[in-house]
Amino acid sequence: MTAKDFFLWLAAMISLYWSVIAFILLIFNYINYAFPNPLQGYYVDPYSGGIPYEMASIIVLFPIYLALTMFIRRDIAQDPSRKDVWVRRWAIILTLFVAGATMVGDVIALLTAFFRGEELTEAFLLKVAVVFLVAAAGFMHFTADLKGYWDLNKAKEKMASIAFGILALVTVFSGFLIVGTPAHARLVRFDDQKVSDLQNIQWQVVNYWQAKGHLPATLSDLNDSISGFVVPRDPQSMTAYSYETQNTLSFKLCADFNAETQSTSAYGVSRPAMPVPVGYGKDLSTDSWVHGVGNSCFTRTIDPQLYPVTKK
């Protein structure tokens, strides 16, 4: 065996394991998106988590694995003794061991959840199935390789490589249909920031009312050099948010949005709740931030009993 054999097989196994793990985690993220956890009560941008890293890993590493295996098989065809190097046998047997142990552990996890009486949700069963199928496919592929099946069936080996490559590409690009494109995610992040800004402004208006007994005439009245608060601007257009008083207790805040509020199908309720002023445990009675595309306004009415003016 030469150093070339060792590092070729080492690189091939690392790229294989890495891309397979990324593939499984990517499918898990798709499942989480399609079957949201009701305990997670806020929208999560899918592109702020592991999805971009998993997509990039598959796009880069799986073609590297296919190229390395083609290079290795070409060397074996030219010099059959390369087939008997110990690093090849160890790599294949180690992969068979890992794949077999993964299938056994997967079934144990399923039965453990069943015996405990836990709810076997669709998301959990799909994840169990994904892990088992991926491990089983790897086990069968390398069992055939160990027995020399692919050496005797070159056409089927090529078809299998093409099929695995197509599966990897379909899995990556189907994510754009499931969770949307990165450009759409960026627009949603802008909307998230706008809602957060409006929530912040809302509570600054409430604090202003409690301190002075009347609503601010303009948003610039909320600027405070001592506390350091500066009224935020629209992060996308850098224009001021719209503010208008309705009467002595009501006001309206408006902003331009890129998309409708994300529904519960996308990781739960769309927006996290902002904390209320210290000492009070309830939001305003109309505290809803559901919006459509374009300009959306939110009217708020202060309840003087919940938010009384501070006594001088």
SULJORA-V777690 format. One record per residue. PSI is psi as a letter, one per 20 degrees, with the letter a starting at -180 (none if undefined). D_FIRST is the distance of its C-alpha to the first C-alpha in Angstrom with 2 decimals. Layout:
psi->{PSI	PSI}
d_first->{D_FIRST	D_FIRST}
//
This chain:
psi->{q	r	h	g	g	g	h	g	h	g	h	g	h	g	h	g	g	g	h	g	g	h	g	g	h	g	h	g	h	g	g	h	g	h	n	q	o	i	i	n	l	q	p	p	o	h	j	i	c	i	g	g	g	g	g	h	g	g	h	g	h	g	h	g	g	g	g	g	h	g	g	g	h	h	h	h	h	h	n	i	h	h	h	j	q	h	h	g	g	g	g	g	h	g	g	g	g	g	g	g	h	g	g	g	h	g	h	g	h	g	h	g	h	g	h	i	j	q	p	n	r	g	g	g	h	g	g	g	g	g	g	g	g	g	g	h	g	h	g	h	g	h	g	h	g	h	i	j	g	h	h	i	m	h	g	h	g	g	h	g	g	g	g	h	g	g	g	g	g	g	g	g	i	h	h	h	h	g	i	r	r	h	g	g	h	g	h	h	h	g	g	g	h	g	g	g	g	h	g	g	g	g	h	h	g	g	h	g	g	h	h	i	j	q	q	q	h	r	h	h	i	i	p	o	h	g	i	j	p	p	p	q	r	o	i	g	i	k	r	q	q	p	p	p	p	g	a	i	i	q	r	p	p	q	q	p	q	h	r	q	p	p	r	i	i	m	k	a	q	h	q	q	q	q	q	r	q	p	i	q	j	q	r	q	h	k	m	p	k	p	r	a	p	b	p	p	q	o	p	p	p	p	o	h	h	h	m	q	p	p	p	none}
d_first->{0.00	3.79	6.94	8.12	6.31	7.49	10.81	11.48	11.48	13.29	15.80	16.31	17.15	19.36	21.20	21.67	23.06	25.13	26.67	27.43	29.15	31.04	32.06	33.48	35.29	36.71	38.11	39.52	41.32	42.77	43.99	45.56	47.30	48.62	49.67	50.82	51.33	55.14	54.70	53.22	56.48	55.52	53.73	50.17	48.80	45.62	44.10	44.66	42.19	38.58	39.05	38.33	35.11	33.95	34.93	33.13	29.92	29.94	30.92	28.17	25.17	25.45	25.31	22.27	20.56	21.78	20.62	17.04	16.92	18.49	15.97	13.05	15.20	16.03	12.50	12.31	15.77	14.93	11.89	12.27	9.13	7.51	10.09	8.87	5.70	7.62	8.13	9.93	12.01	12.90	13.90	16.01	17.56	18.35	20.03	21.95	23.08	24.27	26.01	27.68	28.80	30.16	32.23	33.58	34.48	36.09	38.32	39.20	40.29	42.46	44.11	44.68	46.53	48.51	49.55	50.59	52.89	51.32	52.07	49.36	49.73	48.47	46.10	44.60	44.22	42.63	40.05	39.28	38.96	36.65	34.21	34.28	33.88	30.95	29.13	30.09	28.86	25.41	25.38	26.44	24.07	20.87	22.40	22.85	19.28	18.04	20.53	19.62	22.98	22.02	20.37	23.75	25.82	24.67	28.16	28.26	24.90	26.39	29.61	27.96	26.22	29.61	31.42	29.30	29.79	33.53	33.80	32.32	34.71	37.68	37.06	37.01	39.99	42.03	42.25	44.62	46.90	46.71	47.07	48.26	46.95	46.22	49.41	51.45	49.96	51.02	54.56	54.66	53.65	56.57	58.83	57.60	58.48	61.87	62.73	61.67	63.90	66.82	66.45	66.52	69.57	71.27	71.14	72.26	75.26	75.98	75.82	78.12	80.57	80.59	81.20	83.87	85.33	84.68	81.79	80.47	82.03	78.76	75.15	75.59	77.90	74.87	73.31	73.61	72.83	73.10	70.66	68.54	68.68	68.54	68.99	65.66	65.47	63.74	60.10	59.69	62.95	63.92	67.45	69.60	69.73	73.04	75.43	78.92	81.44	83.17	85.81	86.18	83.40	81.16	78.70	76.17	72.71	71.02	67.69	65.91	62.89	60.12	59.61	61.26	60.59	57.30	58.17	57.04	54.36	52.35	51.53	55.14	58.26	57.96	59.13	59.05	62.48	63.72	65.34	69.13	71.29	71.42	74.00	73.92	71.88	72.40	71.45	74.07	75.30	74.02	70.66	68.61	66.12	65.44	65.63	65.29	64.22	66.34	69.04	69.47	72.03	72.34	75.80	76.18	79.34	79.63	81.23	83.53	83.43	79.65	79.50	82.87	83.94	83.49	86.87	88.13}
//
